[in-house]
Amino acid sequence: MRKVAVVGCGPIGLTTACMIQEKLHNVQVIIYTENESPNTTGDISAGFWTPVYTENTPIEHVMRWSRRTLKHLIELWKSGKANETGLSLVPVLMLSEEPNFSVPEWSKIAIGYTELSPEDIQTYCVEFQKNFKGGFTYISFTWEPSIFLPYLKKKFLEKGGIVVHKRIDDINQLSHFDVIVYCTGLDAKYLLHDEKLYPVRGQLQRVSAPWLFQVIFDSECYIIPNINCVILGGTKQKNDYETIIREDDKNNIVKRCTNLEPSLKESILIKDMVGLRPCRTETRLELEILNLNEKHLPIIYNYGHGGSGVTFSYGCAWEACDLVNDALNIINAKNKSKL
Ligand SMILES: Cc1cc2nc3c(=O)[nH]c(=O)nc-3n(C[C@H](O)[C@H](O)[C@H](O)COP(=O)(O)OP(=O)(O)OC[C@H]3O[C@@H](n4cnc5c(N)ncnc54)[C@H](O)[C@@H]3O)c2cc1C
């Protein structure tokens, strides 16, 4: 039996580990992780399916990964597993004050995407007292990591997976594996010395407002209902490593979201949270074969998903699993040629 190590237990690590178990035979998967849910960046996120902060990731990758995840979410929804996996179907209203507003490329794959007419925009300008230049509506999902991560972990363990709580600082700690898959988010910056990674700080607030079901975004803030709370956001501060709640940010978030949705004055604060989006000039999903102490060691990199880690998760896990399969075939061929 071949042994695969997955480093990381956030949305990317767990979806990847479960996918390898599901699609490949005769493979033992072991996750090594420093933290797990509820202490990953994923747990802070709203789990909202929409490709954002994808930097220079080629649009064809963005579309392929997002589409595959969306397809999976539709299947989960239809199978009746929405409740146990933290999945909600949500109507979305996106409004923009950007003078150069243009329709995003991913609109082609969003469900029920409809661009707002100039009359609709004018109505929202009056309603929200803002100067919107464009906007659109569509239907999406929120897939909450704080619910689906424990669900996936349980599934992973039931299928014979192993989770080891250990920080990995050096590849030599795992050199006895056949394949290593790095799903370490922002930490790859230090672990793999990847200078293309940087944080985009996101502060948000979780409140109780059970009457809200619609996602609303404008250029300054967003309101995203989750199952047991509503998320008010947020900041996007590049290269900012501060993980302490800032009062200024908190006040701005509350003010902007309440302007947009006045009923939020009656909401009850649950908690303020902050996390660092693992942004990279380009999301990294690739296979490299290292030569370590005369052993060919395939490494798969699956990190740097920015503000779209949940949106890309299933799609990237699918392709990472194909890369694991390729890597195992390459090793088999190399071993045969030695005989
Ligand atoms: C405020 C905010 C809101 C967001 N909202 C959304 C959203 O609505 N939709 C969306 O799609 N995305 C959203 N995101 C982005 C999303 O959270 C991330 O892209 C996602 O968490 C990345 O997943 P990951 O598994 O790569 O990293 P993480 O969630 O950071 O997990 C990394 C894992 O690797 C482990 N690890 C790291 N280094 C090591 C090491 N050396 N040894 C062992 N283990 C290690 C960690 O312990 C952890 O388990 C948001 C992010 C923030 C901050």
The ligand as a Tripos MOL2 file, in Angstrom:
@<TRIPOS>MOLECULE
LIG
   53    58     1     0     0
SMALL
NO_CHARGES

@<TRIPOS>ATOM
      1 C1        -12.1240   37.0500    6.8110 C.3       1 LIG1
      2 C2        -12.0650   35.9740    5.7640 C.ar      1 LIG1
      3 C3        -13.1990   35.6630    5.0360 C.ar      1 LIG1
      4 C4        -13.1540   34.6840    4.0410 C.ar      1 LIG1
      5 N1        -14.3000   34.3700    3.3660 N.ar      1 LIG1
      6 C5        -14.2550   33.4350    2.3800 C.ar      1 LIG1
      7 C6        -15.4410   33.0800    1.6760 C.ar      1 LIG1
      8 O1        -16.5320   33.5770    1.9720 O.2       1 LIG1
      9 N2        -15.3400   32.1680    0.6690 N.ar      1 LIG1
     10 C7        -14.1470   31.5640    0.3230 C.ar      1 LIG1
     11 O2        -14.1140   30.7740   -0.6240 O.2       1 LIG1
     12 N3        -13.0130   31.8580    1.0210 N.ar      1 LIG1
     13 C8        -13.0400   32.7670    2.0250 C.ar      1 LIG1
     14 N4        -11.9010   33.0760    2.7240 N.ar      1 LIG1
     15 C9        -10.6350   32.4360    2.3310 C.3       1 LIG1
     16 C10       -10.4570   31.0540    2.9390 C.3       1 LIG1
     17 O3        -10.6980   31.0890    4.3260 O.3       1 LIG1
     18 C11        -9.0350   30.5670    2.6810 C.3       1 LIG1
     19 O4         -8.7250   30.6670    1.3050 O.3       1 LIG1
     20 C12        -8.9150   29.1050    3.1230 C.3       1 LIG1
     21 O5         -9.0470   29.0330    4.5210 O.3       1 LIG1
     22 C13        -7.6110   28.4880    2.6880 C.3       1 LIG1
     23 O6         -7.6480   27.1630    3.1210 O.3       1 LIG1
     24 P1         -6.3270   26.3660    3.4650 P.3       1 LIG1
     25 O7         -6.7480   25.0070    3.8920 O.co2     1 LIG1
     26 O8         -5.3580   26.5080    2.3440 O.co2     1 LIG1
     27 O9         -5.6590   27.1800    4.6710 O.3       1 LIG1
     28 P2         -6.0300   27.2910    6.2640 P.3       1 LIG1
     29 O10        -7.4840   27.3790    6.3990 O.co2     1 LIG1
     30 O11        -5.1720   28.3840    6.7280 O.co2     1 LIG1
     31 O12        -5.4940   25.9010    6.8070 O.3       1 LIG1
     32 C14        -4.1160   25.6130    6.8020 C.3       1 LIG1
     33 C15        -3.8710   24.3130    7.5610 C.3       1 LIG1
     34 O13        -2.5070   23.9660    7.4650 O.3       1 LIG1
     35 C16        -1.9710   23.7150    8.7750 C.3       1 LIG1
     36 N5         -0.5510   24.0370    8.7240 N.ar      1 LIG1
     37 C17         0.0120   25.1850    8.2670 C.ar      1 LIG1
     38 N6          1.3470   25.0980    8.3470 N.ar      1 LIG1
     39 C18         1.6290   23.8750    8.8620 C.ar      1 LIG1
     40 C19         2.8530   23.1970    9.1680 C.ar      1 LIG1
     41 N7          4.0400   23.7590    8.9530 N.pl3     1 LIG1
     42 N8          2.7740   21.9400    9.7040 N.ar      1 LIG1
     43 C20         1.5750   21.3560    9.9200 C.ar      1 LIG1
     44 N9          0.4010   21.9670    9.6350 N.ar      1 LIG1
     45 C21         0.4300   23.1990    9.1120 C.ar      1 LIG1
     46 C22        -2.7940   24.6270    9.6750 C.3       1 LIG1
     47 O14        -2.6910   24.2210   11.0310 O.3       1 LIG1
     48 C23        -4.1870   24.4180    9.0570 C.3       1 LIG1
     49 O15        -4.7310   23.2020    9.5010 O.3       1 LIG1
     50 C24       -11.9290   34.0120    3.7560 C.ar      1 LIG1
     51 C25       -10.8020   34.3010    4.5210 C.ar      1 LIG1
     52 C26       -10.8660   35.2710    5.5190 C.ar      1 LIG1
     53 C27        -9.6380   35.5540    6.3210 C.3       1 LIG1
@<TRIPOS>BOND
     1     1     2 1
     2     2     3 ar
     3     2    52 ar
     4     3     4 ar
     5     4     5 ar
     6     4    50 ar
     7     5     6 ar
     8     6     7 ar
     9     6    13 1
    10     7     8 2
    11     7     9 ar
    12     9    10 ar
    13    10    11 2
    14    10    12 ar
    15    12    13 ar
    16    13    14 ar
    17    14    15 1
    18    14    50 ar
    19    15    16 1
    20    16    17 1
    21    16    18 1
    22    18    19 1
    23    18    20 1
    24    20    21 1
    25    20    22 1
    26    22    23 1
    27    23    24 1
    28    24    25 2
    29    24    26 1
    30    24    27 1
    31    27    28 1
    32    28    29 2
    33    28    30 1
    34    28    31 1
    35    31    32 1
    36    32    33 1
    37    33    34 1
    38    33    48 1
    39    34    35 1
    40    35    36 1
    41    35    46 1
    42    36    37 ar
    43    36    45 ar
    44    37    38 ar
    45    38    39 ar
    46    39    40 ar
    47    39    45 ar
    48    40    41 1
    49    40    42 ar
    50    42    43 ar
    51    43    44 ar
    52    44    45 ar
    53    46    47 1
    54    46    48 1
    55    48    49 1
    56    50    51 ar
    57    51    52 ar
    58    52    53 1
@<TRIPOS>SUBSTRUCTURE
     1 LIG1         1 GROUP 0 **** ****
